[in-house]
Amino acid sequence: LGPSCYLEGPGNDVRLMRATLVRCYGFRPENVACLTEDEGKPELRPTRANIAREFQRLAEVARPGDQIVVLMAGRGYRQPESDAPDRI
């Protein structure tokens, strides 16, 4: 595989999957939600609260016949449990 396919952590996995969904499978870019550290906005970080919000949004907008892809990429990082208010 060429360098553009090398895995450089979860953020790269997400970028490659987004590009594949859009280019190869015809997903509209605005319909591909990505939560990564690379997005640069707090609301797009892969926190428990943001992930829960996006799953809730997906449940609200998905219709019969829709194609849905969920990618959860990680490299074994673990966060300590806390009593943070965003826990579900």
HTML snippet that shows the backbone in 3Dmol.js (N, CA, C, O; Angstrom):
<script src="https://3Dmol.org/build/3Dmol-min.js"></script>
<div id="view" style="width:600px;height:400px;position:relative"></div>
<script>
const pdb = `
ATOM      1  N   LEU A   1       0.831  -1.186   0.000  1.00  0.00           N
ATOM      2  CA  LEU A   1       0.000   0.000   0.000  1.00  0.00           C
ATOM      3  C   LEU A   1       0.872   1.245   0.000  1.00  0.00           C
ATOM      4  O   LEU A   1       1.971   1.258   0.554  1.00  0.00           O
ATOM      5  N   GLY A   2       0.369   2.263  -0.618  1.00  0.00           N
ATOM      6  CA  GLY A   2       1.099   3.520  -0.672  1.00  0.00           C
ATOM      7  C   GLY A   2       1.036   4.275   0.642  1.00  0.00           C
ATOM      8  O   GLY A   2       0.228   3.945   1.510  1.00  0.00           O
ATOM      9  N   PRO A   3       1.879   5.286   0.795  1.00  0.00           N
ATOM     10  CA  PRO A   3       1.922   6.061   2.037  1.00  0.00           C
ATOM     11  C   PRO A   3       0.577   6.658   2.441  1.00  0.00           C
ATOM     12  O   PRO A   3       0.324   6.826   3.634  1.00  0.00           O
ATOM     13  N   SER A   4      -0.289   6.980   1.490  1.00  0.00           N
ATOM     14  CA  SER A   4      -1.576   7.568   1.848  1.00  0.00           C
ATOM     15  C   SER A   4      -2.456   6.584   2.608  1.00  0.00           C
ATOM     16  O   SER A   4      -3.453   6.992   3.203  1.00  0.00           O
ATOM     17  N   CYS A   5      -2.113   5.298   2.601  1.00  0.00           N
ATOM     18  CA  CYS A   5      -2.893   4.283   3.303  1.00  0.00           C
ATOM     19  C   CYS A   5      -2.271   3.863   4.626  1.00  0.00           C
ATOM     20  O   CYS A   5      -2.833   3.019   5.324  1.00  0.00           O
ATOM     21  N   TYR A   6      -1.128   4.430   4.989  1.00  0.00           N
ATOM     22  CA  TYR A   6      -0.496   4.068   6.244  1.00  0.00           C
ATOM     23  C   TYR A   6      -1.362   4.551   7.403  1.00  0.00           C
ATOM     24  O   TYR A   6      -1.943   5.635   7.342  1.00  0.00           O
ATOM     25  N   LEU A   7      -1.445   3.752   8.446  1.00  0.00           N
ATOM     26  CA  LEU A   7      -2.199   4.137   9.626  1.00  0.00           C
ATOM     27  C   LEU A   7      -1.300   4.910  10.574  1.00  0.00           C
ATOM     28  O   LEU A   7      -0.238   4.430  10.972  1.00  0.00           O
ATOM     29  N   GLU A   8      -1.727   6.095  10.927  1.00  0.00           N
ATOM     30  CA  GLU A   8      -0.953   6.941  11.831  1.00  0.00           C
ATOM     31  C   GLU A   8      -1.807   7.319  13.025  1.00  0.00           C
ATOM     32  O   GLU A   8      -1.841   8.481  13.429  1.00  0.00           O
ATOM     33  N   GLY A   9      -2.483   6.358  13.579  1.00  0.00           N
ATOM     34  CA  GLY A   9      -3.326   6.610  14.735  1.00  0.00           C
ATOM     35  C   GLY A   9      -4.779   6.752  14.352  1.00  0.00           C
ATOM     36  O   GLY A   9      -5.115   6.809  13.169  1.00  0.00           O
ATOM     37  N   PRO A  10      -5.644   6.809  15.355  1.00  0.00           N
ATOM     38  CA  PRO A  10      -7.080   6.867  15.107  1.00  0.00           C
ATOM     39  C   PRO A  10      -7.522   8.047  14.255  1.00  0.00           C
ATOM     40  O   PRO A  10      -8.432   7.907  13.437  1.00  0.00           O
ATOM     41  N   GLY A  11      -6.900   9.201  14.428  1.00  0.00           N
ATOM     42  CA  GLY A  11      -7.279  10.364  13.615  1.00  0.00           C
ATOM     43  C   GLY A  11      -7.089  10.091  12.132  1.00  0.00           C
ATOM     44  O   GLY A  11      -7.923  10.474  11.312  1.00  0.00           O
ATOM     45  N   ASN A  12      -6.001   9.433  11.792  1.00  0.00           N
ATOM     46  CA  ASN A  12      -5.755   9.084  10.398  1.00  0.00           C
ATOM     47  C   ASN A  12      -6.768   8.048   9.913  1.00  0.00           C
ATOM     48  O   ASN A  12      -7.239   8.128   8.779  1.00  0.00           O
ATOM     49  N   ASP A  13      -7.106   7.074  10.767  1.00  0.00           N
ATOM     50  CA  ASP A  13      -8.110   6.079  10.408  1.00  0.00           C
ATOM     51  C   ASP A  13      -9.422   6.767  10.031  1.00  0.00           C
ATOM     52  O   ASP A  13     -10.066   6.410   9.044  1.00  0.00           O
ATOM     53  N   VAL A  14      -9.798   7.751  10.828  1.00  0.00           N
ATOM     54  CA  VAL A  14     -11.052   8.471  10.590  1.00  0.00           C
ATOM     55  C   VAL A  14     -10.988   9.241   9.279  1.00  0.00           C
ATOM     56  O   VAL A  14     -11.942   9.213   8.501  1.00  0.00           O
ATOM     57  N   ARG A  15      -9.877   9.929   9.023  1.00  0.00           N
ATOM     58  CA  ARG A  15      -9.731  10.669   7.751  1.00  0.00           C
ATOM     59  C   ARG A  15      -9.831   9.726   6.556  1.00  0.00           C
ATOM     60  O   ARG A  15     -10.502  10.033   5.571  1.00  0.00           O
ATOM     61  N   LEU A  16      -9.156   8.569   6.647  1.00  0.00           N
ATOM     62  CA  LEU A  16      -9.206   7.600   5.537  1.00  0.00           C
ATOM     63  C   LEU A  16     -10.615   7.047   5.345  1.00  0.00           C
ATOM     64  O   LEU A  16     -11.069   6.893   4.211  1.00  0.00           O
ATOM     65  N   MET A  17     -11.307   6.747   6.438  1.00  0.00           N
ATOM     66  CA  MET A  17     -12.676   6.231   6.316  1.00  0.00           C
ATOM     67  C   MET A  17     -13.601   7.285   5.741  1.00  0.00           C
ATOM     68  O   MET A  17     -14.431   6.975   4.886  1.00  0.00           O
ATOM     69  N   ARG A  18     -13.475   8.530   6.196  1.00  0.00           N
ATOM     70  CA  ARG A  18     -14.307   9.612   5.659  1.00  0.00           C
ATOM     71  C   ARG A  18     -14.095   9.732   4.151  1.00  0.00           C
ATOM     72  O   ARG A  18     -15.061   9.807   3.391  1.00  0.00           O
ATOM     73  N   ALA A  19     -12.846   9.750   3.721  1.00  0.00           N
ATOM     74  CA  ALA A  19     -12.545   9.861   2.289  1.00  0.00           C
ATOM     75  C   ALA A  19     -13.103   8.670   1.519  1.00  0.00           C
ATOM     76  O   ALA A  19     -13.632   8.839   0.421  1.00  0.00           O
ATOM     77  N   THR A  20     -12.993   7.475   2.077  1.00  0.00           N
ATOM     78  CA  THR A  20     -13.515   6.277   1.409  1.00  0.00           C
ATOM     79  C   THR A  20     -15.026   6.337   1.291  1.00  0.00           C
ATOM     80  O   THR A  20     -15.574   6.023   0.235  1.00  0.00           O
ATOM     81  N   LEU A  21     -15.709   6.735   2.355  1.00  0.00           N
ATOM     82  CA  LEU A  21     -17.171   6.820   2.306  1.00  0.00           C
ATOM     83  C   LEU A  21     -17.642   7.825   1.266  1.00  0.00           C
ATOM     84  O   LEU A  21     -18.612   7.579   0.549  1.00  0.00           O
ATOM     85  N   VAL A  22     -16.957   8.952   1.188  1.00  0.00           N
ATOM     86  CA  VAL A  22     -17.361  10.006   0.242  1.00  0.00           C
ATOM     87  C   VAL A  22     -16.983   9.635  -1.194  1.00  0.00           C
ATOM     88  O   VAL A  22     -17.825   9.691  -2.090  1.00  0.00           O
ATOM     89  N   ARG A  23     -15.734   9.261  -1.413  1.00  0.00           N
ATOM     90  CA  ARG A  23     -15.261   8.991  -2.781  1.00  0.00           C
ATOM     91  C   ARG A  23     -15.761   7.684  -3.363  1.00  0.00           C
ATOM     92  O   ARG A  23     -16.150   7.626  -4.530  1.00  0.00           O
ATOM     93  N   CYS A  24     -15.752   6.645  -2.562  1.00  0.00           N
ATOM     94  CA  CYS A  24     -16.055   5.309  -3.104  1.00  0.00           C
ATOM     95  C   CYS A  24     -17.510   4.892  -2.937  1.00  0.00           C
ATOM     96  O   CYS A  24     -18.016   4.091  -3.722  1.00  0.00           O
ATOM     97  N   TYR A  25     -18.182   5.420  -1.935  1.00  0.00           N
ATOM     98  CA  TYR A  25     -19.529   4.947  -1.642  1.00  0.00           C
ATOM     99  C   TYR A  25     -20.602   6.017  -1.760  1.00  0.00           C
ATOM    100  O   TYR A  25     -21.771   5.750  -1.480  1.00  0.00           O
ATOM    101  N   GLY A  26     -20.231   7.206  -2.163  1.00  0.00           N
ATOM    102  CA  GLY A  26     -21.200   8.247  -2.449  1.00  0.00           C
ATOM    103  C   GLY A  26     -21.864   8.902  -1.252  1.00  0.00           C
ATOM    104  O   GLY A  26     -22.900   9.548  -1.406  1.00  0.00           O
ATOM    105  N   PHE A  27     -21.292   8.751  -0.055  1.00  0.00           N
ATOM    106  CA  PHE A  27     -21.851   9.453   1.092  1.00  0.00           C
ATOM    107  C   PHE A  27     -21.618  10.945   0.907  1.00  0.00           C
ATOM    108  O   PHE A  27     -20.552  11.350   0.444  1.00  0.00           O
ATOM    109  N   ARG A  28     -22.589  11.758   1.258  1.00  0.00           N
ATOM    110  CA  ARG A  28     -22.404  13.203   1.191  1.00  0.00           C
ATOM    111  C   ARG A  28     -21.551  13.637   2.385  1.00  0.00           C
ATOM    112  O   ARG A  28     -21.800  13.203   3.510  1.00  0.00           O
ATOM    113  N   PRO A  29     -20.548  14.491   2.151  1.00  0.00           N
ATOM    114  CA  PRO A  29     -19.651  14.900   3.242  1.00  0.00           C
ATOM    115  C   PRO A  29     -20.391  15.448   4.462  1.00  0.00           C
ATOM    116  O   PRO A  29     -19.983  15.198   5.596  1.00  0.00           O
ATOM    117  N   GLU A  30     -21.463  16.186   4.240  1.00  0.00           N
ATOM    118  CA  GLU A  30     -22.196  16.760   5.373  1.00  0.00           C
ATOM    119  C   GLU A  30     -22.927  15.695   6.196  1.00  0.00           C
ATOM    120  O   GLU A  30     -23.400  15.974   7.298  1.00  0.00           O
ATOM    121  N   ASN A  31     -23.017  14.480   5.660  1.00  0.00           N
ATOM    122  CA  ASN A  31     -23.660  13.389   6.395  1.00  0.00           C
ATOM    123  C   ASN A  31     -22.652  12.477   7.103  1.00  0.00           C
ATOM    124  O   ASN A  31     -23.033  11.454   7.673  1.00  0.00           O
ATOM    125  N   VAL A  32     -21.379  12.846   7.066  1.00  0.00           N
ATOM    126  CA  VAL A  32     -20.349  12.045   7.721  1.00  0.00           C
ATOM    127  C   VAL A  32     -19.862  12.828   8.941  1.00  0.00           C
ATOM    128  O   VAL A  32     -19.131  13.810   8.813  1.00  0.00           O
ATOM    129  N   ALA A  33     -20.277  12.381  10.113  1.00  0.00           N
ATOM    130  CA  ALA A  33     -19.869  13.040  11.362  1.00  0.00           C
ATOM    131  C   ALA A  33     -18.590  12.387  11.857  1.00  0.00           C
ATOM    132  O   ALA A  33     -18.503  11.162  11.938  1.00  0.00           O
ATOM    133  N   CYS A  34     -17.607  13.193  12.184  1.00  0.00           N
ATOM    134  CA  CYS A  34     -16.327  12.677  12.679  1.00  0.00           C
ATOM    135  C   CYS A  34     -15.980  13.367  13.992  1.00  0.00           C
ATOM    136  O   CYS A  34     -15.987  14.593  14.093  1.00  0.00           O
ATOM    137  N   LEU A  35     -15.681  12.560  14.978  1.00  0.00           N
ATOM    138  CA  LEU A  35     -15.248  13.078  16.267  1.00  0.00           C
ATOM    139  C   LEU A  35     -13.801  12.653  16.466  1.00  0.00           C
ATOM    140  O   LEU A  35     -13.523  11.486  16.744  1.00  0.00           O
ATOM    141  N   THR A  36     -12.888  13.595  16.323  1.00  0.00           N
ATOM    142  CA  THR A  36     -11.463  13.309  16.509  1.00  0.00           C
ATOM    143  C   THR A  36     -10.783  14.501  17.174  1.00  0.00           C
ATOM    144  O   THR A  36     -11.293  15.622  17.155  1.00  0.00           O
ATOM    145  N   GLU A  37      -9.642  14.235  17.750  1.00  0.00           N
ATOM    146  CA  GLU A  37      -8.840  15.317  18.314  1.00  0.00           C
ATOM    147  C   GLU A  37      -8.415  16.298  17.218  1.00  0.00           C
ATOM    148  O   GLU A  37      -8.194  17.478  17.490  1.00  0.00           O
ATOM    149  N   ASP A  38      -8.299  15.805  15.980  1.00  0.00           N
ATOM    150  CA  ASP A  38      -7.820  16.618  14.861  1.00  0.00           C
ATOM    151  C   ASP A  38      -8.814  17.661  14.382  1.00  0.00           C
ATOM    152  O   ASP A  38      -8.426  18.590  13.673  1.00  0.00           O
ATOM    153  N   GLU A  39     -10.085  17.537  14.749  1.00  0.00           N
ATOM    154  CA  GLU A  39     -11.099  18.464  14.246  1.00  0.00           C
ATOM    155  C   GLU A  39     -10.929  19.876  14.795  1.00  0.00           C
ATOM    156  O   GLU A  39     -11.391  20.834  14.175  1.00  0.00           O
ATOM    157  N   GLY A  40     -10.281  20.024  15.940  1.00  0.00           N
ATOM    158  CA  GLY A  40      -9.933  21.344  16.462  1.00  0.00           C
ATOM    159  C   GLY A  40     -11.036  22.086  17.197  1.00  0.00           C
ATOM    160  O   GLY A  40     -10.845  23.249  17.555  1.00  0.00           O
ATOM    161  N   LYS A  41     -12.182  21.460  17.438  1.00  0.00           N
ATOM    162  CA  LYS A  41     -13.266  22.113  18.164  1.00  0.00           C
ATOM    163  C   LYS A  41     -13.687  21.203  19.314  1.00  0.00           C
ATOM    164  O   LYS A  41     -13.759  19.987  19.137  1.00  0.00           O
ATOM    165  N   PRO A  42     -13.967  21.770  20.492  1.00  0.00           N
ATOM    166  CA  PRO A  42     -14.355  20.937  21.635  1.00  0.00           C
ATOM    167  C   PRO A  42     -15.564  20.045  21.354  1.00  0.00           C
ATOM    168  O   PRO A  42     -15.611  18.906  21.818  1.00  0.00           O
ATOM    169  N   GLU A  43     -16.529  20.545  20.611  1.00  0.00           N
ATOM    170  CA  GLU A  43     -17.745  19.764  20.326  1.00  0.00           C
ATOM    171  C   GLU A  43     -17.498  18.622  19.339  1.00  0.00           C
ATOM    172  O   GLU A  43     -18.381  17.791  19.126  1.00  0.00           O
ATOM    173  N   LEU A  44     -16.296  18.574  18.731  1.00  0.00           N
ATOM    174  CA  LEU A  44     -15.964  17.501  17.792  1.00  0.00           C
ATOM    175  C   LEU A  44     -14.898  16.550  18.338  1.00  0.00           C
ATOM    176  O   LEU A  44     -14.399  15.692  17.610  1.00  0.00           O
ATOM    177  N   ARG A  45     -14.549  16.701  19.622  1.00  0.00           N
ATOM    178  CA  ARG A  45     -13.621  15.758  20.252  1.00  0.00           C
ATOM    179  C   ARG A  45     -14.384  14.474  20.576  1.00  0.00           C
ATOM    180  O   ARG A  45     -15.597  14.522  20.780  1.00  0.00           O
ATOM    181  N   PRO A  46     -13.706  13.334  20.629  1.00  0.00           N
ATOM    182  CA  PRO A  46     -14.386  12.070  20.897  1.00  0.00           C
ATOM    183  C   PRO A  46     -14.622  11.818  22.389  1.00  0.00           C
ATOM    184  O   PRO A  46     -14.146  10.830  22.947  1.00  0.00           O
ATOM    185  N   THR A  47     -15.358  12.721  23.016  1.00  0.00           N
ATOM    186  CA  THR A  47     -15.683  12.544  24.431  1.00  0.00           C
ATOM    187  C   THR A  47     -16.956  11.713  24.554  1.00  0.00           C
ATOM    188  O   THR A  47     -17.708  11.561  23.591  1.00  0.00           O
ATOM    189  N   ARG A  48     -17.183  11.185  25.736  1.00  0.00           N
ATOM    190  CA  ARG A  48     -18.402  10.408  25.975  1.00  0.00           C
ATOM    191  C   ARG A  48     -19.650  11.231  25.628  1.00  0.00           C
ATOM    192  O   ARG A  48     -20.560  10.733  24.965  1.00  0.00           O
ATOM    193  N   ALA A  49     -19.688  12.481  26.073  1.00  0.00           N
ATOM    194  CA  ALA A  49     -20.852  13.333  25.817  1.00  0.00           C
ATOM    195  C   ALA A  49     -21.050  13.575  24.325  1.00  0.00           C
ATOM    196  O   ALA A  49     -22.177  13.511  23.834  1.00  0.00           O
ATOM    197  N   ASN A  50     -19.964  13.852  23.596  1.00  0.00           N
ATOM    198  CA  ASN A  50     -20.091  14.113  22.160  1.00  0.00           C
ATOM    199  C   ASN A  50     -20.502  12.851  21.401  1.00  0.00           C
ATOM    200  O   ASN A  50     -21.300  12.925  20.466  1.00  0.00           O
ATOM    201  N   ILE A  51     -19.969  11.703  21.793  1.00  0.00           N
ATOM    202  CA  ILE A  51     -20.345  10.447  21.143  1.00  0.00           C
ATOM    203  C   ILE A  51     -21.824  10.164  21.396  1.00  0.00           C
ATOM    204  O   ILE A  51     -22.552   9.800  20.473  1.00  0.00           O
ATOM    205  N   ALA A  52     -22.267  10.327  22.635  1.00  0.00           N
ATOM    206  CA  ALA A  52     -23.679  10.112  22.962  1.00  0.00           C
ATOM    207  C   ALA A  52     -24.571  11.056  22.170  1.00  0.00           C
ATOM    208  O   ALA A  52     -25.621  10.649  21.673  1.00  0.00           O
ATOM    209  N   ARG A  53     -24.159  12.319  22.050  1.00  0.00           N
ATOM    210  CA  ARG A  53     -24.942  13.297  21.283  1.00  0.00           C
ATOM    211  C   ARG A  53     -25.079  12.876  19.830  1.00  0.00           C
ATOM    212  O   ARG A  53     -26.164  12.966  19.256  1.00  0.00           O
ATOM    213  N   GLU A  54     -23.985  12.416  19.231  1.00  0.00           N
ATOM    214  CA  GLU A  54     -24.031  12.026  17.820  1.00  0.00           C
ATOM    215  C   GLU A  54     -24.856  10.755  17.604  1.00  0.00           C
ATOM    216  O   GLU A  54     -25.539  10.633  16.586  1.00  0.00           O
ATOM    217  N   PHE A  55     -24.804   9.809  18.544  1.00  0.00           N
ATOM    218  CA  PHE A  55     -25.666   8.627  18.427  1.00  0.00           C
ATOM    219  C   PHE A  55     -27.132   9.034  18.563  1.00  0.00           C
ATOM    220  O   PHE A  55     -27.986   8.500  17.855  1.00  0.00           O
ATOM    221  N   GLN A  56     -27.434   9.965  19.455  1.00  0.00           N
ATOM    222  CA  GLN A  56     -28.811  10.453  19.597  1.00  0.00           C
ATOM    223  C   GLN A  56     -29.271  11.142  18.310  1.00  0.00           C
ATOM    224  O   GLN A  56     -30.386  10.914  17.842  1.00  0.00           O
ATOM    225  N   ARG A  57     -28.413  11.977  17.747  1.00  0.00           N
ATOM    226  CA  ARG A  57     -28.753  12.654  16.484  1.00  0.00           C
ATOM    227  C   ARG A  57     -28.995  11.633  15.386  1.00  0.00           C
ATOM    228  O   ARG A  57     -29.948  11.763  14.618  1.00  0.00           O
ATOM    229  N   LEU A  58     -28.147  10.625  15.305  1.00  0.00           N
ATOM    230  CA  LEU A  58     -28.299   9.573  14.305  1.00  0.00           C
ATOM    231  C   LEU A  58     -29.642   8.864  14.471  1.00  0.00           C
ATOM    232  O   LEU A  58     -30.333   8.605  13.486  1.00  0.00           O
ATOM    233  N   ALA A  59     -30.010   8.552  15.706  1.00  0.00           N
ATOM    234  CA  ALA A  59     -31.294   7.885  15.961  1.00  0.00           C
ATOM    235  C   ALA A  59     -32.465   8.748  15.528  1.00  0.00           C
ATOM    236  O   ALA A  59     -33.504   8.226  15.122  1.00  0.00           O
ATOM    237  N   GLU A  60     -32.312  10.054  15.607  1.00  0.00           N
ATOM    238  CA  GLU A  60     -33.392  10.966  15.232  1.00  0.00           C
ATOM    239  C   GLU A  60     -33.523  11.154  13.724  1.00  0.00           C
ATOM    240  O   GLU A  60     -34.631  11.350  13.224  1.00  0.00           O
ATOM    241  N   VAL A  61     -32.415  11.098  12.993  1.00  0.00           N
ATOM    242  CA  VAL A  61     -32.468  11.400  11.556  1.00  0.00           C
ATOM    243  C   VAL A  61     -32.486  10.166  10.662  1.00  0.00           C
ATOM    244  O   VAL A  61     -32.879  10.260   9.499  1.00  0.00           O
ATOM    245  N   ALA A  62     -32.073   9.025  11.173  1.00  0.00           N
ATOM    246  CA  ALA A  62     -32.006   7.811  10.343  1.00  0.00           C
ATOM    247  C   ALA A  62     -33.411   7.354   9.964  1.00  0.00           C
ATOM    248  O   ALA A  62     -34.346   7.412  10.763  1.00  0.00           O
ATOM    249  N   ARG A  63     -33.524   6.905   8.735  1.00  0.00           N
ATOM    250  CA  ARG A  63     -34.797   6.433   8.200  1.00  0.00           C
ATOM    251  C   ARG A  63     -34.613   5.043   7.617  1.00  0.00           C
ATOM    252  O   ARG A  63     -33.495   4.653   7.282  1.00  0.00           O
ATOM    253  N   PRO A  64     -35.699   4.294   7.495  1.00  0.00           N
ATOM    254  CA  PRO A  64     -35.588   2.967   6.870  1.00  0.00           C
ATOM    255  C   PRO A  64     -34.902   3.065   5.503  1.00  0.00           C
ATOM    256  O   PRO A  64     -35.211   3.949   4.704  1.00  0.00           O
ATOM    257  N   GLY A  65     -33.982   2.158   5.251  1.00  0.00           N
ATOM    258  CA  GLY A  65     -33.254   2.138   3.989  1.00  0.00           C
ATOM    259  C   GLY A  65     -31.964   2.934   3.998  1.00  0.00           C
ATOM    260  O   GLY A  65     -31.164   2.807   3.071  1.00  0.00           O
ATOM    261  N   ASP A  66     -31.736   3.751   5.018  1.00  0.00           N
ATOM    262  CA  ASP A  66     -30.483   4.511   5.118  1.00  0.00           C
ATOM    263  C   ASP A  66     -29.324   3.547   5.332  1.00  0.00           C
ATOM    264  O   ASP A  66     -29.478   2.500   5.962  1.00  0.00           O
ATOM    265  N   GLN A  67     -28.175   3.909   4.804  1.00  0.00           N
ATOM    266  CA  GLN A  67     -26.950   3.161   5.059  1.00  0.00           C
ATOM    267  C   GLN A  67     -26.188   3.886   6.164  1.00  0.00           C
ATOM    268  O   GLN A  67     -25.927   5.086   6.071  1.00  0.00           O
ATOM    269  N   ILE A  68     -25.841   3.148   7.197  1.00  0.00           N
ATOM    270  CA  ILE A  68     -25.166   3.738   8.347  1.00  0.00           C
ATOM    271  C   ILE A  68     -23.875   2.989   8.599  1.00  0.00           C
ATOM    272  O   ILE A  68     -23.856   1.759   8.633  1.00  0.00           O
ATOM    273  N   VAL A  69     -22.802   3.731   8.774  1.00  0.00           N
ATOM    274  CA  VAL A  69     -21.497   3.154   9.095  1.00  0.00           C
ATOM    275  C   VAL A  69     -21.041   3.797  10.394  1.00  0.00           C
ATOM    276  O   VAL A  69     -21.064   5.020  10.529  1.00  0.00           O
ATOM    277  N   VAL A  70     -20.628   2.973  11.348  1.00  0.00           N
ATOM    278  CA  VAL A  70     -20.071   3.481  12.599  1.00  0.00           C
ATOM    279  C   VAL A  70     -18.655   2.932  12.720  1.00  0.00           C
ATOM    280  O   VAL A  70     -18.447   1.719  12.726  1.00  0.00           O
ATOM    281  N   LEU A  71     -17.696   3.827  12.816  1.00  0.00           N
ATOM    282  CA  LEU A  71     -16.302   3.448  13.024  1.00  0.00           C
ATOM    283  C   LEU A  71     -15.873   4.016  14.367  1.00  0.00           C
ATOM    284  O   LEU A  71     -15.960   5.222  14.597  1.00  0.00           O
ATOM    285  N   MET A  72     -15.419   3.157  15.234  1.00  0.00           N
ATOM    286  CA  MET A  72     -14.847   3.620  16.494  1.00  0.00           C
ATOM    287  C   MET A  72     -13.396   3.172  16.474  1.00  0.00           C
ATOM    288  O   MET A  72     -13.094   1.989  16.627  1.00  0.00           O
ATOM    289  N   ALA A  73     -12.508   4.128  16.285  1.00  0.00           N
ATOM    290  CA  ALA A  73     -11.082   3.830  16.148  1.00  0.00           C
ATOM    291  C   ALA A  73     -10.359   4.201  17.435  1.00  0.00           C
ATOM    292  O   ALA A  73     -10.652   5.226  18.052  1.00  0.00           O
ATOM    293  N   GLY A  74      -9.432   3.376  17.824  1.00  0.00           N
ATOM    294  CA  GLY A  74      -8.642   3.654  19.011  1.00  0.00           C
ATOM    295  C   GLY A  74      -7.361   2.852  18.986  1.00  0.00           C
ATOM    296  O   GLY A  74      -7.213   1.921  18.194  1.00  0.00           O
ATOM    297  N   ARG A  75      -6.464   3.203  19.829  1.00  0.00           N
ATOM    298  CA  ARG A  75      -5.184   2.518  19.904  1.00  0.00           C
ATOM    299  C   ARG A  75      -4.876   2.088  21.328  1.00  0.00           C
ATOM    300  O   ARG A  75      -3.717   2.087  21.742  1.00  0.00           O
ATOM    301  N   GLY A  76      -5.909   1.723  22.080  1.00  0.00           N
ATOM    302  CA  GLY A  76      -5.688   1.218  23.413  1.00  0.00           C
ATOM    303  C   GLY A  76      -5.541   2.267  24.494  1.00  0.00           C
ATOM    304  O   GLY A  76      -5.143   1.937  25.611  1.00  0.00           O
ATOM    305  N   TYR A  77      -5.847   3.515  24.199  1.00  0.00           N
ATOM    306  CA  TYR A  77      -5.797   4.542  25.233  1.00  0.00           C
ATOM    307  C   TYR A  77      -6.933   4.308  26.209  1.00  0.00           C
ATOM    308  O   TYR A  77      -8.011   3.858  25.819  1.00  0.00           O
ATOM    309  N   ARG A  78      -6.699   4.609  27.472  1.00  0.00           N
ATOM    310  CA  ARG A  78      -7.740   4.479  28.477  1.00  0.00           C
ATOM    311  C   ARG A  78      -7.770   5.749  29.304  1.00  0.00           C
ATOM    312  O   ARG A  78      -6.733   6.292  29.684  1.00  0.00           O
ATOM    313  N   GLN A  79      -8.961   6.201  29.570  1.00  0.00           N
ATOM    314  CA  GLN A  79      -9.152   7.340  30.449  1.00  0.00           C
ATOM    315  C   GLN A  79      -9.645   6.817  31.786  1.00  0.00           C
ATOM    316  O   GLN A  79     -10.452   5.888  31.810  1.00  0.00           O
ATOM    317  N   PRO A  80      -9.193   7.375  32.892  1.00  0.00           N
ATOM    318  CA  PRO A  80      -9.712   6.926  34.178  1.00  0.00           C
ATOM    319  C   PRO A  80     -11.186   7.291  34.307  1.00  0.00           C
ATOM    320  O   PRO A  80     -11.625   8.329  33.812  1.00  0.00           O
ATOM    321  N   GLU A  81     -11.948   6.422  34.980  1.00  0.00           N
ATOM    322  CA  GLU A  81     -13.356   6.740  35.215  1.00  0.00           C
ATOM    323  C   GLU A  81     -13.442   7.924  36.149  1.00  0.00           C
ATOM    324  O   GLU A  81     -12.581   8.131  37.004  1.00  0.00           O
ATOM    325  N   SER A  82     -14.497   8.698  35.969  1.00  0.00           N
ATOM    326  CA  SER A  82     -14.715   9.850  36.856  1.00  0.00           C
ATOM    327  C   SER A  82     -16.194  10.014  37.059  1.00  0.00           C
ATOM    328  O   SER A  82     -17.004   9.324  36.441  1.00  0.00           O
ATOM    329  N   ASP A  83     -16.533  10.919  37.916  1.00  0.00           N
ATOM    330  CA  ASP A  83     -17.940  11.237  38.163  1.00  0.00           C
ATOM    331  C   ASP A  83     -18.345  12.472  37.368  1.00  0.00           C
ATOM    332  O   ASP A  83     -19.210  13.236  37.796  1.00  0.00           O
ATOM    333  N   ALA A  84     -17.721  12.665  36.213  1.00  0.00           N
ATOM    334  CA  ALA A  84     -18.015  13.836  35.380  1.00  0.00           C
ATOM    335  C   ALA A  84     -19.485  13.838  34.996  1.00  0.00           C
ATOM    336  O   ALA A  84     -20.070  12.771  34.811  1.00  0.00           O
ATOM    337  N   PRO A  85     -20.096  15.009  34.872  1.00  0.00           N
ATOM    338  CA  PRO A  85     -21.531  15.101  34.565  1.00  0.00           C
ATOM    339  C   PRO A  85     -21.899  14.546  33.180  1.00  0.00           C
ATOM    340  O   PRO A  85     -23.077  14.297  32.921  1.00  0.00           O
ATOM    341  N   ASP A  86     -20.920  14.348  32.287  1.00  0.00           N
ATOM    342  CA  ASP A  86     -21.262  13.864  30.953  1.00  0.00           C
ATOM    343  C   ASP A  86     -21.288  12.332  30.895  1.00  0.00           C
ATOM    344  O   ASP A  86     -21.421  11.763  29.812  1.00  0.00           O
ATOM    345  N   ARG A  87     -21.163  11.667  32.030  1.00  0.00           N
ATOM    346  CA  ARG A  87     -21.215  10.189  32.044  1.00  0.00           C
ATOM    347  C   ARG A  87     -22.634   9.732  31.764  1.00  0.00           C
ATOM    348  O   ARG A  87     -23.604  10.320  32.241  1.00  0.00           O
ATOM    349  N   ILE A  88     -22.731   8.669  30.979  1.00  0.00           N
ATOM    350  CA  ILE A  88     -24.056   8.110  30.716  1.00  0.00           C
ATOM    351  C   ILE A  88     -24.130   6.692  31.234  1.00  0.00           C
ATOM    352  O   ILE A  88     -25.168   6.042  31.110  1.00  0.00           O
TER     353      ILE A  88
END
`;
const viewer = $3Dmol.createViewer("view");
viewer.addModel(pdb, "pdb");
viewer.setStyle({}, {cartoon: {color: "spectrum"}});
viewer.zoomTo();
viewer.render();
</script>
